[in-house]
Amino acid sequence: MSFNENLKEAMYCKNLTTVQLAALSGINAGTISNYLKTKGSMPPVDKALKLAKALDVTVDFLVNGFEAKQESAIQQKSPFPIEVFKIAQKMADLEKDEFSIVSSMINLLQNRKSRASLQECEI
């Protein structure tokens, strides 16, 4: 994955907006926004270090993402399997109408699961 995708993932996992990350890292929000938009764009080392520190990840994670046999700091601290993060990344690239469809499908599955749990409680 590219730097911008890894940066998005780390921000998502930390539940941070661009403005919040700017405040934590001391990097201008517009600059961070450019890193998020531009595929293949890499910040200077000093800014990559500031971003990594603010996000509690390594620069290696921001540059390379999850490695097959190496877990990042995010994955080690997260209760979710890595597949959840990969799905979230894919969803971030969907068009608004496509995202709406996937969101509706998730809601339907959750409702179905809730109804099944209720039925078990009634027995």
C-alpha positions as a printed NumPy array, in Angstrom:
array([[  0.   ,   0.   ,   0.   ],
       [  1.058,   3.575,  -0.481],
       [  1.919,   6.196,   2.122],
       [ -1.428,   7.968,   1.755],
       [ -3.366,   4.719,   2.27 ],
       [ -1.3  ,   3.81 ,   5.333],
       [ -1.739,   7.311,   6.737],
       [ -5.516,   7.068,   6.225],
       [ -5.566,   3.693,   7.954],
       [ -3.597,   4.934,  10.955],
       [ -5.839,   7.997,  11.257],
       [ -8.943,   5.805,  11.001],
       [ -7.673,   3.455,  13.696],
       [ -6.921,   6.362,  16.007],
       [-10.217,   8.048,  15.09 ],
       [ -8.398,  11.27 ,  14.159],
       [ -9.374,  13.965,  11.704],
       [ -6.839,  15.859,   9.649],
       [ -7.189,  18.876,  11.951],
       [ -6.667,  16.733,  15.056],
       [ -3.593,  15.076,  13.541],
       [ -2.25 ,  18.505,  12.607],
       [ -2.574,  19.63 ,  16.227],
       [ -0.85 ,  16.481,  17.516],
       [  1.961,  16.482,  14.967],
       [  2.583,  20.194,  14.485],
       [  2.171,  19.751,  10.715],
       [ -0.202,  22.025,   8.819],
       [ -3.607,  20.404,   8.153],
       [ -3.381,  21.385,   4.472],
       [ -0.057,  19.58 ,   4.173],
       [ -1.523,  16.458,   5.781],
       [ -4.51 ,  16.712,   3.465],
       [ -2.142,  16.747,   0.489],
       [ -0.412,  13.599,   1.773],
       [ -3.812,  11.916,   2.057],
       [ -4.868,  12.862,  -1.472],
       [ -1.693,  12.309,  -3.417],
       [ -0.885,   8.673,  -4.077],
       [  2.845,   8.072,  -4.005],
       [  3.579,  11.374,  -2.277],
       [  6.057,  11.009,   0.567],
       [  6.745,  13.644,   3.19 ],
       [ 10.258,  14.61 ,   4.208],
       [ 11.711,  12.373,   6.926],
       [ 11.178,  14.924,   9.701],
       [  7.461,  15.17 ,   8.907],
       [  7.083,  11.399,   8.552],
       [  8.613,  11.044,  12.019],
       [  6.2  ,  13.614,  13.471],
       [  3.219,  11.878,  11.864],
       [  4.35 ,   8.453,  13.061],
       [  4.862,   9.728,  16.613],
       [  1.464,  11.457,  16.672],
       [ -0.228,   8.289,  15.391],
       [  1.781,   5.942,  17.619],
       [  3.028,   3.92 ,  14.656],
       [  6.403,   3.465,  13.044],
       [  7.614,   5.296,   9.959],
       [  8.022,   1.821,   8.474],
       [  4.279,   1.281,   8.889],
       [  3.478,   4.588,   7.168],
       [  5.795,   3.727,   4.289],
       [  5.155,  -0.02 ,   3.946],
       [  1.892,  -0.758,   5.745],
       [  1.153,  -4.132,   7.275],
       [  3.702,  -6.761,   6.432],
       [  2.596, -10.358,   6.07 ],
       [  4.422, -11.631,   9.153],
       [  4.887,  -8.388,  11.054],
       [  2.14 ,  -6.685,  13.004],
       [  2.158,  -2.929,  13.353],
       [  1.596,  -1.086,  16.608],
       [ -2.008,  -0.507,  15.534],
       [ -2.725,  -4.198,  15.029],
       [ -1.065,  -5.12 ,  18.313],
       [ -3.282,  -2.66 ,  20.199],
       [ -6.463,  -3.28 ,  18.248],
       [ -9.185,  -5.748,  19.208],
       [-10.06 ,  -6.12 ,  15.506],
       [ -8.493,  -8.547,  13.033],
       [ -6.445,  -7.03 ,  10.229],
       [ -9.227,  -7.914,   7.766],
       [-11.403,  -5.209,   9.351],
       [ -8.792,  -2.576,   8.522],
       [ -8.435,  -3.85 ,   4.972],
       [-12.209,  -3.695,   4.461],
       [-12.309,  -0.172,   5.887],
       [ -9.622,   0.892,   3.427],
       [-11.562,  -0.543,   0.518],
       [-14.729,   1.184,   1.69 ],
       [-12.917,   4.525,   1.818],
       [-12.381,   4.265,  -1.941],
       [-16.047,   3.631,  -2.764],
       [-18.286,   6.206,  -4.377],
       [-20.995,   7.666,  -2.129],
       [-23.787,   5.509,  -3.585],
       [-21.647,   2.353,  -3.392],
       [-20.744,   3.139,   0.204],
       [-24.427,   3.593,   1.003],
       [-25.23 ,   0.145,  -0.405],
       [-22.475,  -1.543,   1.608],
       [-23.539,   0.336,   4.732],
       [-27.134,  -0.808,   4.248],
       [-25.979,  -4.402,   3.838],
       [-24.021,  -4.205,   7.092],
       [-27.052,  -2.769,   8.878],
       [-29.228,  -5.602,   7.554],
       [-26.753,  -8.199,   8.779],
       [-26.565,  -6.56 ,  12.197],
       [-30.365,  -6.41 ,  12.469],
       [-30.624, -10.055,  11.465],
       [-28.074, -10.998,  14.116],
       [-29.905,  -8.901,  16.756],
       [-33.218, -10.57 ,  15.937],
       [-31.605, -14.001,  16.235],
       [-30.197, -13.06 ,  19.659],
       [-33.606, -11.863,  20.817],
       [-35.204, -15.105,  19.698],
       [-32.642, -17.08 ,  21.712],
       [-33.486, -15.027,  24.816],
       [-37.212, -15.706,  24.427],
       [-36.805, -19.468,  24.373]])
